Amino acid sequence: MRVVSGRAVWVAAVVLAMLADVTASADSVRIGGPGTDTNRYPFGEAALAGKRYQQVYNSALFGDPMTISEIGFFNNRDLPGYYPVSGSNFSIYLSTTSKLVNGLDTVMDNNVGGDNALFFLGVLDSKVPFVDGEWKLQLTGTPFTYDPANGNLLVDILATGGSDSHLYLDAHNGDFGTDSSRMENYASGFDEGFGLVTQFVGSRGPAVPEAGTLASLCTLTGLGGLWLLRRRRA
């Protein structure tokens, strides 16, 4: 029976440790829950094309960088699951913004960050489903990597026409503090301390190994293989 040497075990342990470092872990961040009120903007009042809704989230609530793959909004306070969403076509963008919570510009284009990317595009036309023990409008989109060290997170939602509904989602209306705030062109156009309770779901850490890590893994694996080959020939 061949005995595995201590050095071979050490090489294998180092490789496994480095692989663990580059494996992303699932995580979620909920901001504002459970909410103190409800609000129709933007999914319950989207009958007119050109309506726009923005919400900014405090970077301090996220911690480490996160690749966001799902966004959830909640319907636990107002006749849960009863009202459908409006049947409008929505475009949802994510970006890193330099604007502060309670400091969004009334010129909404000025709030958008340089890394602005389309997260979701589609028609929402169904009742809010029951997910993980609560009523949640859960949207899966193109993954967006957000680094809170670069600024706050902005969600930018554009409605492009459709039917109206009476959907009210869990929200804060004037009591969101420094966690989040919104800007919209539905009514007042200037709402500090307002916004929907929001959950961001995604992964932490790089999705793939960085070039330096890959090189190190290849070097260690190669050296380990050469050492074992040499031991066999000896």
Secondary structure, 3 states (H helix, E strand, C coil): CCCCCHHHHHHHHHHHHHHHHCCCEEEEEEECCCCCEEECCCCCCCCCCCCEEEEEECHHHCCCCEEEEEEEEECCCCCCCCCECCCCEEEEEEEEECCCCCCCCCCHHHHCCCCCEEEEEEECCCECCEECCEEEEEEEEEEEEECHHHCEEEEEEEECCCCCCCCCEEEEECCCCCCEEEEECCCCCCECCEEECEEEEEEECCCCCCHHHHHHHHHHHHHHHHHHHHHHHC
